[in-house]
Amino acid sequence: MSYSRRPPLEGIRVADFTWVWAGPFCTLQLAHLGAEVIRVESQSRICVTRLLPPWADGEPGVNRSGYFNQYNQGKRSLALDLKNPAGIEVARDLVAKSDVVCENFAAGVMERLGLGYRELRRIKPDLIMISLSGYGASGPQKDFVSYGPAQVPLSGMSSLTGYRGWPPMHVGISYGDPTAGLHAAVAVLAALLHRQRTGEGQYIDLSQQESLIALLAEGVLAYEMSGTQPLRDGNRDPHMVPHGVFRCAGEDRWVAIAVRSDAEWKALAAAMGKPELADDDRFASAAGRKDREDEVEKLVAEWTISQTSESITEQLQAVGVPAFPAMTNKDLAQDAHLQARGFFTYLPHPDVGIRQH
Amino acid sequence: MGEMALAHLRVVECGSLVAAAYAAKLLADLGADVIKVEVPRQGDPTRQRGPFPGGVPDPEASGLFLYLNANKRGITLDPRAAAGRRLLERLVAHADVLIHNVPPAEMHEHGLDYEFLSARNPGLVMTSIAPFGLSGPRAGYQASDLVLWNAGGIAALNGGGPGTDDLPPLKAFGSQAEFQGGLNAAVATLGALFERLRSGRGQHVEVSIQECLAAILELAFEFWPYQGLVASRLGMKPIQPLDFMECRVGWIFLCCIEEHQWAAFVDLMGNPEWAAMEIFSDRLSRAANWDALRLFLAEWVKDQSVDELYRAAQARRIPFAPVSTMGDLLASEHLKARGFFAAIPHPRAGTLRYPGAPYKLSRTPWCLRRPAPLLGQHNREVYLNLLGLEERELGALAAAGIV
């Protein structure tokens, strides 16, 4: 078989006025697909991610942040002062030569700069422009301020996530940002396909709050159907028992185990060296195990505590039961499977050299 | 309203649970004709997951199924039978896209062989979503959403913070690993369709959900390659306040990232004496002394109303957010004004409001056109009209349990 070596979006140019994570994650998708992405940056308003660690070898510098370097691979950077009218002229010239404009300033900022969609479509009639904002470009809260970490609670995700009986929680990352970025990429690609067929561009309004609620349908519909807010229930699942993350041997090592069926429960019991559990009627069905979930989890935890998470994973996967260690960033970086698949990139960078991304 | 952006595309989806179904939903909601293929009699396991109206299980009224599969047509087909696989081949010959998340080890027996299918339909884009991808030493591993959330490295970043060593890494609500797999699959599929405009050829797109998650660890992943450090859920937050706090009724998320936001919050609280203490003078020292600061703040916040504090903070450009409950979202004036929730009647579940457009396209808007299919609802129109089967052929296939 012969493969085309030309990437899908070759020849598409993106004027990228985004910053922090959500917007840059959208343009990262486009860059990965071969678009020429030009990030417009300025000395007076340096992207937050250039100012945050990790720093290459612990030494700070605007070109040395792993956070920035990870999410801006494959892009070019144009330093431009948008507070200067001459800078705005250059920005307009760039837009005239681009296919897509992507921005995630607060609502209204691009209009105030003279770079709103109505202005820009005059110089580029088939322009596709997307704005990513916390609350969207319309509605009574469109001017509310929103930072990445606030999106998880605002969207409703925190009210559903947490240990049982504990306060609402985060999910470990500013999850609304990549979720918005990916949805934005879907919208831009659909608009590009439409433009190729019809010659029409368009404006896309993406609300981070809405694109995250889109992933919480189980919670929304539980309330819509029965008027009940699902309880925060840790790692448990309404239908699968056991379904948890269990402590293993070593310092802060854990393994996730999910038993999807009664047959998998029998396989787990055998692997645990307790075949009598497989024949115990009290645990035979998911409903029975649900009634005794604390007891079931205690039995599993007693088995995992003396073994490594890797060993538990191998034993359970050998009998078809889903299990995997709770991977740290170090575990992932050293993972043989991801290495074998060529997941990581190693490109030379003038300031930080070749790093794993 | 003009033609929808993807109205010219036909998509066949062999999806189980969330990942492939969400990828196909993103295309269906922008106009693609998506034909969802389910196993006769059982259907997609999402039909068993709920939530259900009044909590009563009904495979035709599972909330997650209804959400993920609106705008699609539904047929049944048993790919384990040779006659079923032949029907699938014929169907795929009429399609631009095939999206599935059949486990790699079962693809061949389901007739999901790219070389074979693309020989009959060179323009086909086939998108395979698998927990650990189609290649590599762990391609055959079993997974669930919880297991993937851990395998991708996000769970290890989430916990109760310092001093909660006994609590496990924590998953996020719902089926988030699968949703991320579906999102990435939609991006890659649309990219391949764009490339097809130039080359006239489709291609095989492969998505590993583990990789989708390992790619969104924010700043955590690079701590290893850049500084040789392991990121942990037990670490202290670098700046504060950036935390949840209980109000009179409900919770609020306090968020002061810039110094001027903290200053505005102190002013909002009426400039209490403790706020002037040296140990709270900047965001780093507020984080270092969070145990003390938290007590002062909690004492003040506990008497506030979530909504009033949220609005007072926003009026001063402080980015606080309410910890929205599901009821809060459905009642939100803002989301109502934007027309976010979309209602549609369904013969078994009645009229329900679903999360709606995740983006508003000005020329080719997102649109909810039809409710999720009943199991096999469109067998006749697809098999008779699209594939040209005769009534008696379809009858025989149904009698044999193949459709």
Interface residues (C-beta under 8 A of the other chain):
Chain A: M1 Y3 S4 R6 P7 P8 L9 W21 F25 Q29 L33 T49 L52 P53 P54 W55 A56 D57 G58 G66 Y67 N69 Q70 I130 Y135 G136 A137 S138 G139 P140 Q141 F144 V145 S146 Y147 P149 A150 Q151 P153 L154 S155 G156 M157 S158 S159 L160 T161 G162 Y163 W166 P167 P168 M169 H170 V171 G172 I173 S174 Y175 D177 P178 T179 L182 H183 A184 A185 V186 A187 L189 A190 A191 L192 L193 H194 Q196 R197 T198 E200 G201 Q202 Y203 I204 D205 L206 S207 Q209 E210 S211 I213 A214 L215 L216 A217 E218 G219 V220 L221 A222 Y223 E224 M225 S226 G227 Q229 P230 R232 G234 N235 D237 P238 H239 M240 H243 G244 V245 F246 R247 D252 W254 V255 A256 I257 A258 R260 Q317 G320 V321 P322 A323 F324 P325 A326 M327 T328 N329 K330 D331 L332 A333 A336 H337 L338 A340 R341 F343 V352 R355 Q356 H357
Chain B: G2 E3 A5 L6 H8 L26 L30 Q48 R49 G50 P51 F52 P53 G54 G55 G63 L64 L66 Y67 L68 E115 F132 G133 S135 G136 P137 R138 Y141 Q142 A143 S144 D145 L146 V147 L148 W149 N150 A151 G152 G153 I154 A155 A156 L157 N158 G160 D165 L167 P168 P169 L170 K171 A172 F173 G174 S175 Q176 F179 Q180 L183 N184 A186 V187 A188 L190 G191 A192 L193 F194 E195 L197 R198 S199 R201 Q203 S208 Q210 E211 A214 A215 I216 L217 E218 L219 A220 F221 E222 F223 W224 P225 Y226 Q227 L229 V230 A231 S232 R233 L234 L242 F244 E246 W251 F253 C255 I257 Q314 R317 I318 P319 F320 A321 P322 V323 S324 T325 M326 G327 D328 L329 L330 E333 H334 L335 A337 R338 F340 F341 A349 L352 R353 Y354 P355 G356 A357 P358 Y359 K360 L361 S362 R363 T364
